[in-house]
């Protein structure tokens, strides 16, 4: 790959990342809220961990932060 082609690929990738960054953060916030709500509704922590991919410790911190 030539220098100019690599630089163009880098610019395209950076633009694509910036375009999707806001949507990703919004989805992350929605997932946090859904996880805390699920725990409050009695969904087992192990199920929330499995579904979200987050650790039990991270879920405890989220729950504590929203309490």
PDB file of N, CA, C and O in Angstrom:
ATOM      1  N   UNK A   1       0.850  -1.167   0.000  1.00  0.00           N
ATOM      2  CA  UNK A   1       0.000   0.000   0.000  1.00  0.00           C
ATOM      3  C   UNK A   1       0.901   1.237   0.000  1.00  0.00           C
ATOM      4  O   UNK A   1       1.864   1.319   0.763  1.00  0.00           O
ATOM      5  N   UNK A   2       0.581   2.166  -0.843  1.00  0.00           N
ATOM      6  CA  UNK A   2       1.362   3.397  -0.934  1.00  0.00           C
ATOM      7  C   UNK A   2       0.985   4.363   0.181  1.00  0.00           C
ATOM      8  O   UNK A   2      -0.076   4.256   0.795  1.00  0.00           O
ATOM      9  N   UNK A   3       1.881   5.302   0.420  1.00  0.00           N
ATOM     10  CA  UNK A   3       1.679   6.300   1.472  1.00  0.00           C
ATOM     11  C   UNK A   3       0.373   7.067   1.279  1.00  0.00           C
ATOM     12  O   UNK A   3      -0.407   7.196   2.222  1.00  0.00           O
ATOM     13  N   UNK A   4       0.126   7.570   0.086  1.00  0.00           N
ATOM     14  CA  UNK A   4      -1.077   8.380  -0.149  1.00  0.00           C
ATOM     15  C   UNK A   4      -2.349   7.544   0.013  1.00  0.00           C
ATOM     16  O   UNK A   4      -3.350   8.030   0.540  1.00  0.00           O
ATOM     17  N   UNK A   5      -2.309   6.312  -0.431  1.00  0.00           N
ATOM     18  CA  UNK A   5      -3.470   5.430  -0.289  1.00  0.00           C
ATOM     19  C   UNK A   5      -3.740   5.129   1.189  1.00  0.00           C
ATOM     20  O   UNK A   5      -4.890   5.112   1.628  1.00  0.00           O
ATOM     21  N   UNK A   6      -2.675   4.894   1.942  1.00  0.00           N
ATOM     22  CA  UNK A   6      -2.816   4.631   3.375  1.00  0.00           C
ATOM     23  C   UNK A   6      -3.372   5.858   4.090  1.00  0.00           C
ATOM     24  O   UNK A   6      -4.206   5.733   4.986  1.00  0.00           O
ATOM     25  N   UNK A   7      -2.912   7.041   3.696  1.00  0.00           N
ATOM     26  CA  UNK A   7      -3.392   8.281   4.309  1.00  0.00           C
ATOM     27  C   UNK A   7      -4.873   8.490   3.998  1.00  0.00           C
ATOM     28  O   UNK A   7      -5.631   8.916   4.869  1.00  0.00           O
ATOM     29  N   UNK A   8      -5.287   8.199   2.777  1.00  0.00           N
ATOM     30  CA  UNK A   8      -6.699   8.327   2.397  1.00  0.00           C
ATOM     31  C   UNK A   8      -7.565   7.335   3.171  1.00  0.00           C
ATOM     32  O   UNK A   8      -8.661   7.674   3.617  1.00  0.00           O
ATOM     33  N   UNK A   9      -7.069   6.116   3.327  1.00  0.00           N
ATOM     34  CA  UNK A   9      -7.798   5.111   4.111  1.00  0.00           C
ATOM     35  C   UNK A   9      -7.961   5.569   5.559  1.00  0.00           C
ATOM     36  O   UNK A   9      -9.014   5.377   6.166  1.00  0.00           O
ATOM     37  N   UNK A  10      -6.917   6.171   6.098  1.00  0.00           N
ATOM     38  CA  UNK A  10      -6.962   6.673   7.461  1.00  0.00           C
ATOM     39  C   UNK A  10      -8.017   7.765   7.607  1.00  0.00           C
ATOM     40  O   UNK A  10      -8.786   7.761   8.568  1.00  0.00           O
ATOM     41  N   UNK A  11      -8.057   8.692   6.667  1.00  0.00           N
ATOM     42  CA  UNK A  11      -9.040   9.781   6.701  1.00  0.00           C
ATOM     43  C   UNK A  11     -10.453   9.218   6.617  1.00  0.00           C
ATOM     44  O   UNK A  11     -11.330   9.650   7.366  1.00  0.00           O
ATOM     45  N   UNK A  12     -10.691   8.265   5.724  1.00  0.00           N
ATOM     46  CA  UNK A  12     -12.020   7.650   5.592  1.00  0.00           C
ATOM     47  C   UNK A  12     -12.437   6.953   6.884  1.00  0.00           C
ATOM     48  O   UNK A  12     -13.577   7.079   7.331  1.00  0.00           O
ATOM     49  N   UNK A  13     -11.509   6.224   7.472  1.00  0.00           N
ATOM     50  CA  UNK A  13     -11.825   5.509   8.710  1.00  0.00           C
ATOM     51  C   UNK A  13     -12.128   6.478   9.850  1.00  0.00           C
ATOM     52  O   UNK A  13     -13.040   6.239  10.641  1.00  0.00           O
ATOM     53  N   UNK A  14     -11.375   7.559   9.939  1.00  0.00           N
ATOM     54  CA  UNK A  14     -11.602   8.558  10.989  1.00  0.00           C
ATOM     55  C   UNK A  14     -12.962   9.226  10.817  1.00  0.00           C
ATOM     56  O   UNK A  14     -13.672   9.452  11.797  1.00  0.00           O
ATOM     57  N   UNK A  15     -13.326   9.541   9.582  1.00  0.00           N
ATOM     58  CA  UNK A  15     -14.631  10.158   9.317  1.00  0.00           C
ATOM     59  C   UNK A  15     -15.765   9.202   9.684  1.00  0.00           C
ATOM     60  O   UNK A  15     -16.758   9.615  10.283  1.00  0.00           O
ATOM     61  N   UNK A  16     -15.620   7.939   9.331  1.00  0.00           N
ATOM     62  CA  UNK A  16     -16.644   6.943   9.655  1.00  0.00           C
ATOM     63  C   UNK A  16     -16.789   6.803  11.170  1.00  0.00           C
ATOM     64  O   UNK A  16     -17.901   6.691  11.687  1.00  0.00           O
ATOM     65  N   UNK A  17     -15.675   6.811  11.862  1.00  0.00           N
ATOM     66  CA  UNK A  17     -15.705   6.714  13.323  1.00  0.00           C
ATOM     67  C   UNK A  17     -16.438   7.906  13.925  1.00  0.00           C
ATOM     68  O   UNK A  17     -17.294   7.732  14.792  1.00  0.00           O
ATOM     69  N   UNK A  18     -16.118   9.092  13.485  1.00  0.00           N
ATOM     70  CA  UNK A  18     -16.760  10.295  14.022  1.00  0.00           C
ATOM     71  C   UNK A  18     -18.256  10.308  13.737  1.00  0.00           C
ATOM     72  O   UNK A  18     -19.044  10.763  14.567  1.00  0.00           O
ATOM     73  N   UNK A  19     -18.656   9.806  12.555  1.00  0.00           N
ATOM     74  CA  UNK A  19     -20.081   9.769  12.200  1.00  0.00           C
ATOM     75  C   UNK A  19     -20.866   8.870  13.144  1.00  0.00           C
ATOM     76  O   UNK A  19     -22.019   9.164  13.459  1.00  0.00           O
ATOM     77  N   UNK A  20     -20.269   7.797  13.591  1.00  0.00           N
ATOM     78  CA  UNK A  20     -20.995   6.820  14.402  1.00  0.00           C
ATOM     79  C   UNK A  20     -20.768   6.982  15.902  1.00  0.00           C
ATOM     80  O   UNK A  20     -21.431   6.323  16.702  1.00  0.00           O
ATOM     81  N   UNK A  21     -19.851   7.839  16.282  1.00  0.00           N
ATOM     82  CA  UNK A  21     -19.491   7.982  17.692  1.00  0.00           C
ATOM     83  C   UNK A  21     -20.681   8.405  18.561  1.00  0.00           C
ATOM     84  O   UNK A  21     -20.877   7.842  19.638  1.00  0.00           O
ATOM     85  N   UNK A  22     -21.468   9.371  18.121  1.00  0.00           N
ATOM     86  CA  UNK A  22     -22.610   9.854  18.904  1.00  0.00           C
ATOM     87  C   UNK A  22     -23.655   8.751  19.068  1.00  0.00           C
ATOM     88  O   UNK A  22     -24.174   8.543  20.164  1.00  0.00           O
ATOM     89  N   UNK A  23     -23.959   8.053  17.989  1.00  0.00           N
ATOM     90  CA  UNK A  23     -24.944   6.972  18.058  1.00  0.00           C
ATOM     91  C   UNK A  23     -24.467   5.871  19.009  1.00  0.00           C
ATOM     92  O   UNK A  23     -25.267   5.308  19.757  1.00  0.00           O
ATOM     93  N   UNK A  24     -23.187   5.568  18.983  1.00  0.00           N
ATOM     94  CA  UNK A  24     -22.632   4.548  19.863  1.00  0.00           C
ATOM     95  C   UNK A  24     -22.777   4.966  21.324  1.00  0.00           C
ATOM     96  O   UNK A  24     -23.169   4.157  22.164  1.00  0.00           O
ATOM     97  N   UNK A  25     -22.466   6.211  21.629  1.00  0.00           N
ATOM     98  CA  UNK A  25     -22.581   6.692  23.008  1.00  0.00           C
ATOM     99  C   UNK A  25     -24.039   6.692  23.467  1.00  0.00           C
ATOM    100  O   UNK A  25     -24.325   6.348  24.614  1.00  0.00           O
ATOM    101  N   UNK A  26     -24.957   7.073  22.590  1.00  0.00           N
ATOM    102  CA  UNK A  26     -26.381   7.044  22.946  1.00  0.00           C
ATOM    103  C   UNK A  26     -26.845   5.615  23.225  1.00  0.00           C
ATOM    104  O   UNK A  26     -27.602   5.376  24.165  1.00  0.00           O
ATOM    105  N   UNK A  27     -26.390   4.673  22.408  1.00  0.00           N
ATOM    106  CA  UNK A  27     -26.752   3.269  22.610  1.00  0.00           C
ATOM    107  C   UNK A  27     -26.158   2.750  23.919  1.00  0.00           C
ATOM    108  O   UNK A  27     -26.800   1.973  24.626  1.00  0.00           O
ATOM    109  N   UNK A  28     -24.951   3.170  24.241  1.00  0.00           N
ATOM    110  CA  UNK A  28     -24.306   2.753  25.488  1.00  0.00           C
ATOM    111  C   UNK A  28     -25.090   3.268  26.695  1.00  0.00           C
ATOM    112  O   UNK A  28     -25.290   2.533  27.663  1.00  0.00           O
ATOM    113  N   UNK A  29     -25.532   4.514  26.644  1.00  0.00           N
ATOM    114  CA  UNK A  29     -26.314   5.076  27.747  1.00  0.00           C
ATOM    115  C   UNK A  29     -27.648   4.341  27.891  1.00  0.00           C
ATOM    116  O   UNK A  29     -28.096   4.075  29.007  1.00  0.00           O
ATOM    117  N   UNK A  30     -28.274   4.017  26.772  1.00  0.00           N
ATOM    118  CA  UNK A  30     -29.537   3.271  26.806  1.00  0.00           C
ATOM    119  C   UNK A  30     -29.323   1.883  27.408  1.00  0.00           C
ATOM    120  O   UNK A  30     -30.163   1.401  28.168  1.00  0.00           O
ATOM    121  N   UNK A  31     -28.216   1.244  27.075  1.00  0.00           N
ATOM    122  CA  UNK A  31     -27.912  -0.075  27.627  1.00  0.00           C
ATOM    123  C   UNK A  31     -27.660   0.014  29.126  1.00  0.00           C
ATOM    124  O   UNK A  31     -28.096  -0.857  29.879  1.00  0.00           O
ATOM    125  N   UNK A  32     -26.967   1.049  29.564  1.00  0.00           N
ATOM    126  CA  UNK A  32     -26.752   1.240  31.005  1.00  0.00           C
ATOM    127  C   UNK A  32     -28.091   1.342  31.729  1.00  0.00           C
ATOM    128  O   UNK A  32     -28.308   0.682  32.746  1.00  0.00           O
ATOM    129  N   UNK A  33     -28.986   2.173  31.199  1.00  0.00           N
ATOM    130  CA  UNK A  33     -30.297   2.358  31.826  1.00  0.00           C
ATOM    131  C   UNK A  33     -31.089   1.055  31.840  1.00  0.00           C
ATOM    132  O   UNK A  33     -31.723   0.720  32.841  1.00  0.00           O
ATOM    133  N   UNK A  34     -31.053   0.327  30.740  1.00  0.00           N
ATOM    134  CA  UNK A  34     -31.784  -0.938  30.654  1.00  0.00           C
ATOM    135  C   UNK A  34     -31.210  -1.970  31.623  1.00  0.00           C
ATOM    136  O   UNK A  34     -31.959  -2.744  32.218  1.00  0.00           O
ATOM    137  N   UNK A  35     -29.903  -1.986  31.783  1.00  0.00           N
ATOM    138  CA  UNK A  35     -29.267  -2.934  32.698  1.00  0.00           C
ATOM    139  C   UNK A  35     -29.665  -2.641  34.139  1.00  0.00           C
ATOM    140  O   UNK A  35     -30.003  -3.556  34.890  1.00  0.00           O
ATOM    141  N   UNK A  36     -29.627  -1.378  34.526  1.00  0.00           N
ATOM    142  CA  UNK A  36     -30.011  -1.000  35.889  1.00  0.00           C
ATOM    143  C   UNK A  36     -31.490  -1.310  36.121  1.00  0.00           C
ATOM    144  O   UNK A  36     -31.860  -1.808  37.185  1.00  0.00           O
ATOM    145  N   UNK A  37     -32.328  -1.022  35.142  1.00  0.00           N
ATOM    146  CA  UNK A  37     -33.759  -1.312  35.267  1.00  0.00           C
ATOM    147  C   UNK A  37     -34.001  -2.816  35.373  1.00  0.00           C
ATOM    148  O   UNK A  37     -34.852  -3.256  36.146  1.00  0.00           O
ATOM    149  N   UNK A  38     -33.265  -3.596  34.607  1.00  0.00           N
ATOM    150  CA  UNK A  38     -33.419  -5.050  34.656  1.00  0.00           C
ATOM    151  C   UNK A  38     -33.035  -5.581  36.033  1.00  0.00           C
ATOM    152  O   UNK A  38     -33.732  -6.430  36.589  1.00  0.00           O
ATOM    153  N   UNK A  39     -31.938  -5.087  36.580  1.00  0.00           N
ATOM    154  CA  UNK A  39     -31.533  -5.511  37.920  1.00  0.00           C
ATOM    155  C   UNK A  39     -32.589  -5.130  38.953  1.00  0.00           C
ATOM    156  O   UNK A  39     -32.909  -5.922  39.839  1.00  0.00           O
ATOM    157  N   UNK A  40     -33.125  -3.927  38.839  1.00  0.00           N
ATOM    158  CA  UNK A  40     -34.156  -3.464  39.773  1.00  0.00           C
ATOM    159  C   UNK A  40     -35.430  -4.295  39.656  1.00  0.00           C
ATOM    160  O   UNK A  40     -36.163  -4.453  40.632  1.00  0.00           O
ATOM    161  N   UNK A  41     -35.694  -4.826  38.461  1.00  0.00           N
ATOM    162  CA  UNK A  41     -36.892  -5.635  38.233  1.00  0.00           C
ATOM    163  C   UNK A  41     -36.692  -7.095  38.630  1.00  0.00           C
ATOM    164  O   UNK A  41     -37.619  -7.901  38.543  1.00  0.00           O
ATOM    165  N   UNK A  42     -35.476  -7.432  39.067  1.00  0.00           N
ATOM    166  CA  UNK A  42     -35.236  -8.790  39.540  1.00  0.00           C
ATOM    167  C   UNK A  42     -34.528  -9.716  38.576  1.00  0.00           C
ATOM    168  O   UNK A  42     -34.371 -10.902  38.866  1.00  0.00           O
ATOM    169  N   UNK A  43     -34.096  -9.203  37.435  1.00  0.00           N
ATOM    170  CA  UNK A  43     -33.319 -10.041  36.517  1.00  0.00           C
ATOM    171  C   UNK A  43     -32.004 -10.374  37.212  1.00  0.00           C
ATOM    172  O   UNK A  43     -31.369  -9.496  37.796  1.00  0.00           O
ATOM    173  N   UNK A  44     -31.598 -11.626  37.151  1.00  0.00           N
ATOM    174  CA  UNK A  44     -30.378 -12.049  37.827  1.00  0.00           C
ATOM    175  C   UNK A  44     -29.163 -11.320  37.257  1.00  0.00           C
ATOM    176  O   UNK A  44     -29.048 -11.080  36.055  1.00  0.00           O
ATOM    177  N   UNK A  45     -28.267 -10.983  38.176  1.00  0.00           N
ATOM    178  CA  UNK A  45     -27.058 -10.277  37.778  1.00  0.00           C
ATOM    179  C   UNK A  45     -26.263 -11.084  36.748  1.00  0.00           C
ATOM    180  O   UNK A  45     -25.687 -10.510  35.824  1.00  0.00           O
ATOM    181  N   UNK A  46     -26.230 -12.393  36.900  1.00  0.00           N
ATOM    182  CA  UNK A  46     -25.484 -13.230  35.961  1.00  0.00           C
ATOM    183  C   UNK A  46     -26.055 -13.128  34.549  1.00  0.00           C
ATOM    184  O   UNK A  46     -25.312 -13.185  33.569  1.00  0.00           O
ATOM    185  N   UNK A  47     -27.371 -12.977  34.448  1.00  0.00           N
ATOM    186  CA  UNK A  47     -27.994 -12.823  33.131  1.00  0.00           C
ATOM    187  C   UNK A  47     -27.645 -11.468  32.516  1.00  0.00           C
ATOM    188  O   UNK A  47     -27.383 -11.373  31.317  1.00  0.00           O
ATOM    189  N   UNK A  48     -27.644 -10.424  33.344  1.00  0.00           N
ATOM    190  CA  UNK A  48     -27.287  -9.091  32.849  1.00  0.00           C
ATOM    191  C   UNK A  48     -25.820  -9.072  32.421  1.00  0.00           C
ATOM    192  O   UNK A  48     -25.480  -8.472  31.402  1.00  0.00           O
ATOM    193  N   UNK A  49     -24.956  -9.721  33.188  1.00  0.00           N
ATOM    194  CA  UNK A  49     -23.534  -9.822  32.830  1.00  0.00           C
ATOM    195  C   UNK A  49     -23.385 -10.523  31.488  1.00  0.00           C
ATOM    196  O   UNK A  49     -22.658 -10.057  30.611  1.00  0.00           O
ATOM    197  N   UNK A  50     -24.076 -11.640  31.337  1.00  0.00           N
ATOM    198  CA  UNK A  50     -23.980 -12.421  30.100  1.00  0.00           C
ATOM    199  C   UNK A  50     -24.492 -11.614  28.902  1.00  0.00           C
ATOM    200  O   UNK A  50     -23.897 -11.655  27.826  1.00  0.00           O
ATOM    201  N   UNK A  51     -25.578 -10.892  29.087  1.00  0.00           N
ATOM    202  CA  UNK A  51     -26.186 -10.140  27.992  1.00  0.00           C
ATOM    203  C   UNK A  51     -25.368  -8.920  27.599  1.00  0.00           C
ATOM    204  O   UNK A  51     -25.196  -8.639  26.413  1.00  0.00           O
ATOM    205  N   UNK A  52     -24.863  -8.194  28.593  1.00  0.00           N
ATOM    206  CA  UNK A  52     -24.145  -6.946  28.309  1.00  0.00           C
ATOM    207  C   UNK A  52     -22.663  -7.147  28.035  1.00  0.00           C
ATOM    208  O   UNK A  52     -22.043  -6.359  27.321  1.00  0.00           O
ATOM    209  N   UNK A  53     -22.099  -8.203  28.603  1.00  0.00           N
ATOM    210  CA  UNK A  53     -20.655  -8.397  28.500  1.00  0.00           C
ATOM    211  C   UNK A  53     -19.881  -7.604  29.549  1.00  0.00           C
ATOM    212  O   UNK A  53     -18.650  -7.598  29.548  1.00  0.00           O
ATOM    213  N   UNK A  54     -20.602  -6.943  30.434  1.00  0.00           N
ATOM    214  CA  UNK A  54     -19.966  -6.162  31.493  1.00  0.00           C
ATOM    215  C   UNK A  54     -19.706  -7.045  32.706  1.00  0.00           C
ATOM    216  O   UNK A  54     -20.303  -8.113  32.843  1.00  0.00           O
ATOM    217  N   UNK A  55     -18.824  -6.601  33.577  1.00  0.00           N
ATOM    218  CA  UNK A  55     -18.512  -7.369  34.776  1.00  0.00           C
ATOM    219  C   UNK A  55     -19.537  -7.089  35.873  1.00  0.00           C
ATOM    220  O   UNK A  55     -20.274  -6.105  35.821  1.00  0.00           O
ATOM    221  N   UNK A  56     -19.566  -7.977  36.866  1.00  0.00           N
ATOM    222  CA  UNK A  56     -20.450  -7.765  38.018  1.00  0.00           C
ATOM    223  C   UNK A  56     -20.064  -6.487  38.749  1.00  0.00           C
ATOM    224  O   UNK A  56     -20.927  -5.744  39.215  1.00  0.00           O
ATOM    225  N   UNK A  57     -18.769  -6.239  38.845  1.00  0.00           N
ATOM    226  CA  UNK A  57     -18.303  -5.026  39.526  1.00  0.00           C
ATOM    227  C   UNK A  57     -18.789  -3.775  38.798  1.00  0.00           C
ATOM    228  O   UNK A  57     -19.230  -2.819  39.438  1.00  0.00           O
ATOM    229  N   UNK A  58     -18.712  -3.773  37.475  1.00  0.00           N
ATOM    230  CA  UNK A  58     -19.179  -2.614  36.713  1.00  0.00           C
ATOM    231  C   UNK A  58     -20.677  -2.404  36.933  1.00  0.00           C
ATOM    232  O   UNK A  58     -21.129  -1.268  37.079  1.00  0.00           O
ATOM    233  N   UNK A  59     -21.443  -3.487  36.958  1.00  0.00           N
ATOM    234  CA  UNK A  59     -22.887  -3.376  37.197  1.00  0.00           C
ATOM    235  C   UNK A  59     -23.173  -2.838  38.595  1.00  0.00           C
ATOM    236  O   UNK A  59     -24.086  -2.033  38.774  1.00  0.00           O
ATOM    237  N   UNK A  60     -22.401  -3.276  39.583  1.00  0.00           N
ATOM    238  CA  UNK A  60     -22.580  -2.758  40.943  1.00  0.00           C
ATOM    239  C   UNK A  60     -22.320  -1.255  40.982  1.00  0.00           C
ATOM    240  O   UNK A  60     -23.051  -0.508  41.633  1.00  0.00           O
ATOM    241  N   UNK A  61     -21.272  -0.816  40.281  1.00  0.00           N
ATOM    242  CA  UNK A  61     -20.972   0.621  40.247  1.00  0.00           C
ATOM    243  C   UNK A  61     -22.087   1.397  39.551  1.00  0.00           C
ATOM    244  O   UNK A  61     -22.463   2.480  40.000  1.00  0.00           O
ATOM    245  N   UNK A  62     -22.613   0.851  38.461  1.00  0.00           N
ATOM    246  CA  UNK A  62     -23.722   1.513  37.762  1.00  0.00           C
ATOM    247  C   UNK A  62     -24.937   1.647  38.671  1.00  0.00           C
ATOM    248  O   UNK A  62     -25.552   2.709  38.764  1.00  0.00           O
ATOM    249  N   UNK A  63     -25.263   0.561  39.330  1.00  0.00           N
ATOM    250  CA  UNK A  63     -26.436   0.563  40.206  1.00  0.00           C
ATOM    251  C   UNK A  63     -26.244   1.556  41.351  1.00  0.00           C
ATOM    252  O   UNK A  63     -27.170   2.279  41.718  1.00  0.00           O
ATOM    253  N   UNK A  64     -25.046   1.582  41.903  1.00  0.00           N
ATOM    254  CA  UNK A  64     -24.745   2.501  43.005  1.00  0.00           C
ATOM    255  C   UNK A  64     -24.828   3.957  42.533  1.00  0.00           C
ATOM    256  O   UNK A  64     -25.323   4.825  43.252  1.00  0.00           O
ATOM    257  N   UNK A  65     -24.339   4.209  41.325  1.00  0.00           N
ATOM    258  CA  UNK A  65     -24.334   5.566  40.777  1.00  0.00           C
ATOM    259  C   UNK A  65     -25.750   6.081  40.539  1.00  0.00           C
ATOM    260  O   UNK A  65     -26.005   7.277  40.687  1.00  0.00           O
ATOM    261  N   UNK A  66     -26.668   5.198  40.174  1.00  0.00           N
ATOM    262  CA  UNK A  66     -28.033   5.623  39.851  1.00  0.00           C
ATOM    263  C   UNK A  66     -28.968   5.586  41.055  1.00  0.00           C
ATOM    264  O   UNK A  66     -30.121   6.008  40.966  1.00  0.00           O
ATOM    265  N   UNK A  67     -28.470   5.082  42.173  1.00  0.00           N
ATOM    266  CA  UNK A  67     -29.324   4.975  43.377  1.00  0.00           C
ATOM    267  C   UNK A  67     -29.515   6.311  44.059  1.00  0.00           C
ATOM    268  O   UNK A  67     -30.201   6.391  45.078  1.00  0.00           O
TER     269      UNK A  67
END
